[in-house]
């Protein structure tokens, strides 16, 4: 059953958003097309086990959560030499032809109800353009949500033989009474022989529901690496996806989450091997305390023409409480026999023998447990080759253990 359109959303609302931003007609038509599709679209698929839907998105009251005409954010953008990093509204003036060609080319806005809602209502976003042969680091986006709802869109375009490292951090700022909703769509169009590393650290407050879809199209010899850290929100639905459409393209998806209280994380990593000689590596680790819950789905899809594929996946969840819950569903879909692939997932509690070993050497129980948790995250932290991101994530993990 499709989700009902909130009564406070209308064509007039969308037209006002577009008019306030002085957008071109083609973008208004894109928004209106997404709006009209809402009546027929379903919420994102979620994992179900007999008698249970692990993530209940149907309970979200979008009429109360969504307030697009009062959206407010404070976003700091740091560029690097040779790279254009602009608010999306400014990019429409300076790079309209590129934006028009690539906007919506990687993420289909009609994928589900939430993607269409975001496409219709986004009010902030960033355009990152890396010209041919430019090599850049230290591109940063620091976004602060200061309203009941915020819809964001990020478009990254890298031309032939370029490279860029992008670090995004999302948090909440000004106090808002009641619950909030944050949505972020990220599109990466990685050109031939280009390299993109996109790190995202989400730490919004725990009155916020967060939905993100990040997807990349990797061209010939291109590499797209994702780093996804989720610590904030009441409920997080995070989808990170790469389509390996070019021969010899590669991707790595590294994820980490740490839930406490009654937080819920629905984390998904997906890779499509559509070309020859492609490689993927999916690595996720999460920790749950109190009554926190998580569900993970990882999908490696190998197409019929994807000769000489290498695809690997591993996910581990550590539960610190008897009341926490976790489920994992790694999947391999292989349509080409010339494939080397594996997948694994584990869910378990702190090892009693490890705890006994440490406490028998006069280490207090809490300190011993915290040391084991920090050690549990080490394999995924070692996969992160961006020092700043790795240090920020490690500090947030340590801060939660000290809380």
N, C-alpha and C positions, 0 to 999 in steps of 0.2 A: 504494500500500500504506500503510495506517495505521501510526502509530508505536506501538510496544509500550508499555504502561503500566509505569513503573518499579516494581519489586517492593517498594520501600520506601514506596509510596503506597497508601493504602487508605481505605475509608470511615471507619475508626477515626481515621486521621490527620486527616481533614477535620473530623470531629466534635470532636476535641480542640482544633483551632485555633479553632473556633467557640465551644466551651465556655470556653476560656481568655479569650476576648474578651467573653463574656456576650452573645452576639448573639441577636437575635430568631429565631424559628423560620423565618420566610420567607427570611431570608438564609442560614440553614443549608441549606434546601431548594434555594436557588439554587446554592450551592456543590456540593451532592451531584449536582444535575442536570448541572453542568459536568463533574464527575468522571466520571459515568457515560457522558458523550459522548466521552471521550478515546479509548476503544477503537475508535471508528469514524471519528475525525477525521484529516485529513491535516495535514502541516506546511504552512506558508504557501507559496503558489506562488512560484517563482523563475524568472528569465529563463533560457532555455536557447537555446544556439546549437548547430548540428550537432556532435554528439559531446561536448557539454560542458554541465554544469550549473554556472552561475557561482557559486552559493552552495550549499554542500553542508551543509544543516542536518541531514541524516541522520547525519552523523558525530558529532553532539553526544551525549555519554553522560549522559543525564538522570538515570540512576540514581546516578551519581557526583556530578553537579552539584547536584541538588535535595535540600535538607535543611530543609524548612519548619518543623519543630518547634524548630529552633535559630536561627531568623531573628533578626537584630539590626540595628538602624539607629539613627542619631541624626539627627533631623529638626527643623530650626528653621523655624517658621512666623511670618511677619511679616504682620500684617493692616493694613487701612486703615480710616478712619472710615466707619462704616455698613456694613461688609462682615463677614460671618462667615467665619472661616478656622479650621477645626477638624480635629483628627485624625478620620478617618472613624469610628472606634469611638465617639468622643464625640458626633459628629453623629447617631448612631443613637439617642441619648437625647434630644437637644434638637430634632432636625428629622427624626424618623423618617418622618413621612408624606411629606415631600419626597424624602428619600433613597429610600424604597421606590418612589415613583412614577417617579423619574428614573434610578435605578441600573439599568444594563443597557438603557436605552432608546435609547442612541446607538450603543453597541458591542454587537453580538451576540456573546455569549460563546462561541457555537459557530461562530464564523467559521473557526477553524482549531484545530489541536492546542495551539498556544502560548497563544491567548487563553483557551481552556477551562482549561488548566493554571493560568494566572494567576488566573482567577476562582475556581477551587477552593481555591487555596492562599495568596491574598494575606493578609499580616499587618500591612501598614502602608498608609497612604493619607491623602488630604486631601480635605475637603469645603469648597468655596468657594461661598458663597451671596451674591448681590448683589441686594438688594431693588429694587423699582421706583423709578426716578428717582434712584438713588444713583450718583454718579460717583466712581470711586476709582482710585488708582494705587498703586504700591509694595507690592503684595501679593507676597510672596516665599516660596519653598519651597526650603530648602537641605537636601538629603538626603545622608546619608553611610551607605554600606553597610558593615556590620561583621560579615558572616557569609558562609558559603559561597554561600548563595542568598538572594535577597530578591525578593518579589513585592509590587508596590505598585499602588494604584488611586486615581486622582484624579477627582473629580466636581465639575464647575463648572456652576452654574445661575445664569443672569442673567435677571432679570425685565424687564418692559417698560421701555424708555427708560433703561436703566442702562448703565454702562460700567465696565470694569476692565482693568488691565494686570497680568499675572501673570508673574513671572520664576522659573523653576525651575532649580536647579543640582544635578547629581548627580555624586558622587565616591565613592571608596572610602577607608575609614579603617583600622581595625585589620587587621593582617596576618593572612592566612589562607593556610595552606600549600596549594598546588595551585590548581586552576582554580575560577572562580566563575561564577554565573549571575544576571543581573539582568533583571527584567521589570517593565514599567510600562504600564498601560492608563490612558488619559486620555479622559474623556468631557466634552464641552462642549454643554450645552443652552442655546442663545442665543435668548432671547425676542425678541418684536417690538421692532424699533428699538433693540436693544441692541448694544453694541460690546465685543468681547473681543479682547485681544491676549495671546497665550500664547507666551512665549519659554522655550526649554529648551536648556540647555547641558550636554552629557554629556561627562564627563572621567574615567571610571572607569579603573582600572589595566588594563594590557594582558594580565592573566591572566583577564579577565572577558569572558564572552559576554553581549551585551546585546540584548534584544528590546523594542521599544516600538511600541505602536499608539496613535496620537492621532487622535480623530475628533470632528467637530463637526456639529451639526444647527443650521443657521442659519435662523431664522424670518423673517417678513416685515420688510423693511428692515434686517435684522440684518447685522452685519459681524463676521467671525471672521478674524483674522490670526495666522498661525503664524510663529515664528522658531525654526529648528532648527539647532543647532550640535553636530557630532559630531567629537570629537578622540580620545577614549579607546576602550578595549576591544580585544580581539583580533579579535572579529567583531561587527559591529553590523548588526542588521536593524531599520530605522527606517521606519515607515509613518505618513504624515501625510495626513489625509483630511478633506474637508469636503463635506457634502451641502447644497446650496443649495435648501432646500425652500420658502422663502418668496419671494414676489415682491419684486424689487429687492434681494435679498440679495447680499452680496459676500464674497470671501475672497482673501487673499494668503498664499502659502506661500513663505517665504524660507529656503533651506537652505545650509549651508556644512559642508564636511568637509575634514580634512587628515590623510592617512595616511602612516605611515612604517613601517620594519621590515617585518613580515609582516602588518600589519593588513588587515582586509577590511571594506568598507562596502557594504551592500546598502540603498540609499536609494530610497524610493518616495514620490511625491506624487500624490494623486488628488483630482479634483473631479467631483461630479455636479451638473450643471445641471438641476434638476427643475422649476423655476418660471420665470416670465417676467421679463425685464429683469435678469438676473443677470450678475455680472462676476467673473472669476477671473484671477489673475496668479500664475504659478509661476516662481520664480527660484532656481536652485541653482548653486553653484560649488564645485569641489573640487580639491585638490592631492594628488598621490601621489608618494612618494619611495621609494627602496630597492626592495623587492619587494611593496609594498602594492598592493592591488587594490580596484576599485570597480565596482559595477554600479548604474545608475540607471534607474528606470522612472517616467515621468510620464504620467498618463492624464487627459484631459479628455473627459468623457462628457456629451453634450448630448441631453436627452430630447426626446420628440416634442412635448411641450407647452411647451418652453422657448423661447418666442418672444423675439426681441431679446436674444440671448446675445452676450456678449463674453468671450473666453477666450484667454489668452496663456500661452506656456510657453517657457522657454529654460534650457538647462543647458550648462555648460562645465566640462571637466576638463583640468587642466594636469599633465603628467607630467614629473617631474624626473629620472627614471631610465629607462634602456633596459629595465630588468627589471620596472618597474611595468606594470600592466595596467588597462584601463578599458573599459567598454562602456556604451552609453546607448540607451534605447529610448523615445523620446517617442511618444505615441499620441493621435490625435484620433478620437473616435467621435461622429459627428454625425448626429442623427436629425431635425433641424429646419433648413430652409433659411434661416431668418431668423437667421443666425449669422455673427459676425465672429470668426475664430479663427486662431491660428498656433502653430507649435511648431518648435523648433530645438534641436539639440544638437551640440557639438563636442568633440573629444578631440585634444590635441596637446601638443607639447613647447615648452620655452622658445624663443622666437624667436632664431635665431642672429644676425640683424642687430641686434636690440635689445642682445644681449650684446656684440657687437662695438662698437657705438656707445658703450656705457658703459665697457667695458674700455679702449677707445682713448683715453678721457679719464681714465686712471689710476685707475679704480675697480677694486679687486681682484675677481677672478672670483666668490668667495663672496658678497661684499657686493653685487655687481651682481645675482647670482641672487636673493638675499634681497629686494632692492628690487623686482625684477620680480614675485616671488611676492606681496609685500605689495600691490603695485599691482594684481595680478590679482584680489585679493579686494575691492578698493575698490568696484566696482559693487554687490556684494551687501551690503557694509557700509553703503553709502549707502541701501539699502532699509530698514535697521533704524533706526527713529526713537526707540528707547529708548536713551538715552545709556549707561546702565550696562551693558546687554547688549552693545552695540556695542564699548565699551571693553574689557570682559572678553574677548570673542572675539578682538579685535585683539591683546590682550596674550598670550593663549594661542598664537595663530599666531606672534607674534614670539618667544615662548619656545621654540617648537619649532624655529624657524629658527636660534636661537642654540645649540641643543643639539648 
